[in-house]
Amino acid sequence: MNEQEGQTMKLGIYGGTFNPPHLGHLTSARLALDALGLDALQFVPAATPPHKALPAGSPAPEERLAMVELAADGLLMPKRVGVSDMEFTRPGKSYTADTLEQLHAQYPGAELWLLMGTDMFLTLQYWREPEVITRLAGVCTFARTQSDSGEALSIQAEYLQKTFGARTCVLQLPQIVDVSSTQLRELLAKGEGQQYLPPAVYGYIIRRGLYGVHWDLKHLPDRELRACSYSMIKAKRIAHVQGTEGEAARLARRWGADEEHARRAAILHDCTKYLDMEEQLQLCRKYGIVLDDLEQQAVKLLHSKTGACVARDVYGVSDDIYDAIFWHTTGKADMSLLEKILYIADYMEPTRDFPGVERLRALAYEDLDAAVCLGCEMSIEEMAERGLPVHPNTVKARDWLKTHRKGTVD
């Protein structure tokens, strides 16, 4: 969002400690976007909340910010929903009046709406500078249960209107996620409550060991491994990873490979996909990965190698899973069964849409080698059409399959 767009837009500001952010917050955000007709919404996590001290053992501010970013990304509305760190970069306590002043200066023509839970709404008059808050923004609260939307909220809305001239709105949540962050922290400490969290947020909590959650990362069940994987990638990539997992499992059953190994290879195959070149190169140095000239220039070729190393070092995968992830982007000569399965599952999973993909999908269940060979040829042709260099290993994979496999690709 830039200042020009801010001249006429309706902007929602959703503040709070988000300790942790959960599905209730996301349900509320979706409702506000539609019910208030918001053009954009910003989550604004509080660095140092003025109304209460954060509980002992709470995550560091940057960890709460990271969790909110994962939660917001999960809404899959990057042009409308964002996260602001303004209360982390501003010194002192995170006063809402200061945040609204800052946003008003940034978007002087915008209609601001402050979003909050019922407890905050019922005590707004005791906040610092409530007259400033209500002058700069409308106030919208979410009724979490039927009792929340009763007489108390109506009385409070009328009081704020008469006392401060406030614009108020009470929204009844259609889908009840009846859990507070306090309750959720208690559940997590007992190994429960995962159903209230976006999977990526749960994965971040596992990886960082927050809220008393302690898993052995090298021996995670599939559900927890998925959550960790999803916390390391963009939400828009999750459908691809899920599709690759399903396809890899089906191919493993068809061709007699280890289905569980195929699943775990697929779950983790893109875990470093969104690291930039310098981050990729740092991992290459850490794990002693030797890169050829093309790989040193093409960041897209590195995530398979760094991802394999992270999968083995952090998540304890076996050597065959490591190898499948390592070669899933380029392929290589004389690939193992699991390597072929991951390579072609990644290439043709259900979200893929390109000319020839249906033929590739059918062939994978008739002649796996032929399908992998065709996938290599299609990749080589695509790179040539785009004027990009083809990795030699892809050519070697195609040539080896043409020489050693039975049958031909029509």
C-alpha positions in Angstrom: 0.0 0.0 0.0 1.4 3.4 -0.9 0.3 6.9 0.1 -1.6 7.5 -3.1 -3.7 4.4 -2.5 -4.3 5.5 1.1 -6.1 8.7 -0.1 -9.5 6.9 -0.5 -9.1 3.5 1.0 -10.7 1.9 4.1 -8.0 0.5 6.2 -8.4 -1.9 9.1 -5.9 -1.9 12.0 -5.9 -5.2 14.0 -3.7 -4.7 17.0 -2.9 -7.0 19.9 -0.1 -9.1 21.5 -1.0 -12.1 19.3 0.6 -14.4 21.9 0.1 -16.6 19.8 -1.9 -15.6 16.7 -4.6 -18.2 16.2 -7.5 -19.1 13.9 -9.9 -16.8 15.9 -7.8 -13.8 14.8 -7.9 -14.9 11.2 -11.7 -15.5 11.3 -12.1 -12.0 12.7 -9.9 -10.5 10.1 -11.8 -12.2 7.2 -15.1 -11.0 8.7 -13.9 -7.4 9.0 -12.6 -7.3 5.5 -16.0 -8.3 4.1 -18.4 -6.7 6.7 -16.7 -3.3 6.8 -15.7 -3.3 3.1 -12.1 -2.8 3.9 -9.7 -2.2 1.1 -6.8 -3.3 3.3 -6.0 -4.6 6.7 -2.8 -4.4 8.7 -2.0 -6.6 11.7 -0.1 -4.5 14.2 1.4 -6.6 16.9 2.3 -4.7 20.1 5.9 -4.8 21.1 5.3 -3.6 24.7 1.6 -3.6 25.5 0.6 -0.8 27.9 -2.5 -2.5 29.4 -0.8 -5.7 30.7 2.6 -7.3 31.0 3.3 -10.2 28.8 3.2 -13.5 30.7 6.5 -15.0 31.8 8.1 -17.1 29.2 6.4 -15.3 26.3 8.3 -15.4 22.9 10.6 -12.6 22.0 8.9 -9.7 20.1 10.6 -10.7 16.9 9.1 -14.2 17.3 5.6 -12.9 17.8 6.1 -10.7 14.8 7.2 -13.7 12.7 4.2 -15.7 13.8 1.8 -12.9 12.9 3.5 -12.7 9.5 2.9 -16.4 8.9 -0.7 -16.1 10.0 -1.4 -13.2 7.8 0.3 -14.8 4.8 -2.0 -17.8 5.4 -5.0 -15.7 4.4 -3.6 -15.7 0.9 -4.5 -12.0 0.3 -1.0 -10.3 0.0 -2.4 -7.2 -1.7 -5.0 -6.6 1.0 -3.6 -8.0 4.2 -0.2 -7.1 5.7 1.7 -6.8 8.9 3.3 -3.7 10.3 6.2 -3.6 12.7 5.7 0.0 13.6 5.2 -0.7 17.3 8.5 -2.6 17.3 10.5 0.2 15.7 8.9 2.9 17.9 10.4 3.2 21.4 8.4 3.0 24.5 5.1 1.3 25.2 2.8 0.5 22.3 0.0 3.0 22.7 -2.8 2.7 20.2 -3.2 6.5 19.9 0.4 6.8 18.8 -0.1 4.0 16.2 -3.2 5.7 14.8 -1.5 9.1 14.6 1.3 7.4 12.7 -1.0 5.7 10.3 -3.1 8.8 9.8 0.0 10.7 8.8 1.0 7.8 6.4 -2.5 7.6 4.9 -4.1 11.0 5.4 -7.1 10.3 3.3 -7.9 6.8 4.6 -10.9 5.8 6.7 -9.4 3.9 9.6 -11.1 1.1 11.5 -9.6 -0.2 14.7 -10.4 -3.9 15.3 -10.4 -5.4 18.8 -11.9 -8.1 21.0 -14.8 -7.5 23.4 -12.6 -7.1 26.5 -10.7 -4.3 24.9 -13.9 -2.7 23.5 -15.5 -2.7 27.0 -12.5 -0.8 28.5 -11.6 1.6 25.7 -12.5 4.7 27.8 -9.6 3.8 30.2 -7.0 3.6 27.5 -4.5 6.4 26.9 -6.1 9.3 24.9 -9.4 7.5 24.0 -10.6 10.8 22.4 -7.7 10.6 20.0 -8.4 7.0 19.2 -12.1 7.6 18.5 -11.3 10.8 16.5 -8.9 9.0 14.2 -10.6 5.6 13.7 -13.9 3.8 13.9 -14.0 1.1 16.5 -15.1 -2.4 15.6 -15.3 -5.4 18.0 -15.9 -9.1 17.4 -18.5 -10.9 19.5 -17.0 -14.4 20.0 -20.1 -16.0 21.5 -23.8 -15.2 21.6 -23.5 -13.8 25.1 -20.7 -11.5 23.9 -23.1 -9.7 21.7 -25.6 -8.9 24.4 -26.6 -5.8 26.3 -23.1 -4.9 27.6 -21.8 -4.3 24.1 -24.8 -2.2 23.1 -24.5 -0.1 26.3 -20.7 0.4 25.7 -21.2 1.3 22.0 -23.8 3.9 23.0 -21.5 5.3 25.7 -18.6 5.6 23.3 -20.8 7.4 20.8 -22.1 9.9 23.3 -18.9 10.5 25.2 -16.4 10.6 22.3 -18.5 10.8 19.2 -17.2 7.4 18.3 -18.1 5.4 15.2 -18.7 1.8 16.5 -19.5 -1.5 15.0 -20.2 -4.9 16.6 -19.6 -8.0 14.4 -20.9 -11.4 15.4 -18.5 -14.0 14.3 -20.3 -16.6 12.1 -17.7 -19.3 12.9 -16.8 -19.6 16.6 -13.2 -20.2 17.4 -13.9 -20.0 21.1 -10.4 -19.9 22.5 -8.3 -17.1 23.9 -4.6 -16.8 23.6 -4.3 -17.4 27.3 -6.2 -20.7 27.1 -4.2 -21.6 24.0 -0.9 -21.1 25.8 -2.1 -23.4 28.6 -3.2 -26.1 26.0 0.1 -25.9 24.1 2.0 -26.5 27.3 0.1 -29.7 27.8 0.7 -30.8 24.2 -2.8 -29.8 23.0 -4.6 -27.0 21.1 -2.9 -27.5 17.7 -6.4 -27.3 16.1 -6.7 -23.7 17.0 -3.5 -22.7 15.1 -2.7 -22.1 11.5 -0.4 -25.0 10.6 2.5 -22.7 9.7 2.2 -21.0 13.1 2.2 -24.3 14.8 5.3 -25.3 12.9 7.1 -22.2 13.9 6.2 -22.9 17.5 7.6 -26.4 17.2 10.8 -25.3 15.5 11.4 -22.6 18.1 10.2 -24.6 21.1 7.8 -21.9 22.3 5.0 -22.2 24.9 6.4 -25.3 26.4 6.1 -27.2 23.2 9.1 -29.7 23.0 9.4 -32.0 20.0 12.4 -34.0 18.9 12.8 -32.5 15.4 14.5 -35.5 14.2 11.6 -37.8 15.0 8.5 -35.8 14.1 5.2 -37.4 13.2 4.0 -36.4 9.7 1.5 -33.8 11.0 4.2 -31.9 12.9 6.7 -32.3 10.0 4.2 -30.8 7.7 3.6 -27.9 10.0 7.4 -27.2 10.2 7.7 -27.4 6.4 4.7 -25.0 5.9 6.3 -22.5 8.4 9.4 -22.3 6.2 7.6 -21.4 2.9 5.1 -19.0 1.6 1.5 -20.0 2.1 0.9 -19.9 -1.7 3.4 -22.8 -2.0 1.6 -25.1 0.5 -0.9 -26.4 -2.1 2.0 -27.4 -4.3 3.8 -29.2 -1.4 0.5 -31.0 -0.5 -0.1 -32.0 -4.1 3.5 -33.3 -4.4 3.0 -35.3 -1.2 -0.2 -36.9 -2.4 1.2 -37.7 -5.8 4.4 -39.1 -4.4 2.5 -41.4 -2.0 0.3 -42.7 -4.9 3.3 -43.3 -7.1 5.1 -45.1 -4.3 2.1 -47.4 -3.9 2.0 -48.0 -7.6 5.7 -48.8 -8.0 6.4 -50.5 -4.7 8.5 -47.8 -3.1 8.4 -46.8 0.6 5.2 -44.7 0.9 6.3 -43.0 4.1 9.7 -42.1 2.7 8.0 -40.7 -0.4 5.7 -38.6 1.8 8.4 -37.2 4.0 10.6 -36.4 1.0 7.7 -34.5 -0.6 6.8 -32.7 2.6 10.3 -31.3 2.9 11.4 -31.0 -0.7 10.8 -27.2 -0.9 11.7 -26.3 2.7 14.4 -23.8 1.6 12.6 -22.6 -1.5 12.2 -19.0 -0.3 15.7 -18.3 0.9 17.6 -15.7 -1.1 20.9 -16.2 -2.9 23.1 -15.2 0.0 21.1 -17.4 2.5 21.4 -20.3 0.1 25.1 -19.8 -0.3 25.6 -19.6 3.4 23.9 -23.0 3.8 26.1 -24.3 0.9 29.2 -23.2 2.8 27.8 -24.6 6.1 27.1 -28.1 4.6 30.1 -28.2 2.2 28.0 -28.2 -1.0 30.2 -27.7 -4.0 28.4 -25.7 -6.7 29.1 -25.7 -10.5 29.3 -22.5 -12.5 25.6 -22.5 -13.4 24.4 -23.2 -9.8 26.5 -20.3 -8.5 24.4 -18.0 -10.7 20.9 -19.6 -10.6 19.3 -19.4 -7.1 16.4 -21.7 -8.3 18.9 -24.6 -8.5 20.0 -24.3 -4.9 17.0 -25.1 -2.8 17.1 -28.8 -3.7 20.6 -29.1 -2.4 20.2 -26.9 0.7 16.8 -28.4 1.4 18.2 -31.9 1.4 20.9 -30.9 3.9 18.4 -29.2 6.2 16.1 -32.2 5.9 18.9 -34.5 7.1 20.6 -32.2 9.6 17.5 -30.7 11.3 14.8 -33.3 10.6 16.9 -36.5 10.6 15.7 -37.9 7.3 17.3 -41.1 5.9 19.9 -41.1 3.1 17.3 -42.1 0.4 15.1 -39.2 1.3 18.1 -36.9 1.3 19.1 -38.0 -2.1 15.5 -37.7 -3.5 15.3 -34.1 -2.3 18.9 -33.3 -3.5 18.1 -34.3 -7.1 14.4 -33.4 -7.4 15.1 -30.2 -9.4 17.6 -31.4 -12.1 17.4 -35.2 -11.9 20.6 -37.1 -12.6 21.8 -40.2 -14.4 20.8 -43.6 -12.9 18.2 -42.3 -10.4 16.8 -44.4 -7.6 13.2 -45.3 -7.5 12.4 -42.7 -4.8 14.4 -40.1 -6.7 12.3 -40.7 -9.8 9.1 -40.6 -7.8 9.8 -37.3 -6.2 11.1 -35.8 -9.4 8.0 -36.6 -11.4 5.6 -36.0 -8.5 7.0 -32.5 -8.1 6.7 -31.9 -11.9 3.1 -33.1 -12.4 1.2 -32.7 -9.1 -2.4 -31.6 -9.4 -1.8 -27.8 -9.2 0.5 -27.9 -12.2 -1.0 -26.7 -15.4 1.0 -26.7 -18.6 0.7 -28.3 -22.1 1.3 -32.0 -21.9 0.9 -32.4 -18.2 -2.1 -34.8 -18.5 -0.1 -37.0 -20.8 2.7 -36.9 -18.2 0.3 -37.9 -15.4 -1.0 -40.8 -17.3 2.4 -42.1 -18.3 3.7 -41.9 -14.7 1.4 -44.8 -13.8 2.1 -46.8 -16.9 5.9 -46.4 -17.3 7.7 -44.5 -14.6 11.0 -44.3 -16.5 9.3 -43.0 -19.6 7.5 -40.4 -17.6 10.7 -39.2 -16.0 12.5 -39.1 -19.4 9.6 -37.1 -20.8 9.7 -34.7 -17.9 13.4 -34.1 -18.5 12.8 -33.5 -22.2 10.0 -31.1 -21.4 12.2 -29.2 -18.9 15.0 -29.0 -21.5 12.6 -27.7 -24.1 11.2 -25.1 -21.8 14.6 -23.8 -20.8 15.6 -23.6 -24.5 12.4 -21.7 -25.3 13.2 -19.2 -22.5 16.8 -18.8 -23.6 18.1 -20.2 -20.3 20.9 -22.7 -19.8 19.9 -26.3 -19.0 21.7 -28.0 -16.1 23.9 -30.8 -17.4 22.4 -33.3 -14.9 19.0 -32.9 -16.6 20.5 -33.8 -19.9 22.4 -36.7 -18.3 19.2 -38.0 -16.7 17.4 -38.0 -20.0 20.2 -39.6 -21.9 20.7 -42.3 -19.3 17.0 -43.2 -19.3 16.9 -43.3 -23.1 19.8 -45.7 -23.1 18.8 -48.0 -20.2 15.1 -48.1 -19.9 12.7 -50.4 -21.8 10.3 -49.0 -24.3 10.1 -45.5 -25.8 8.4 -42.3 -25.3 6.1 -41.5 -28.2 
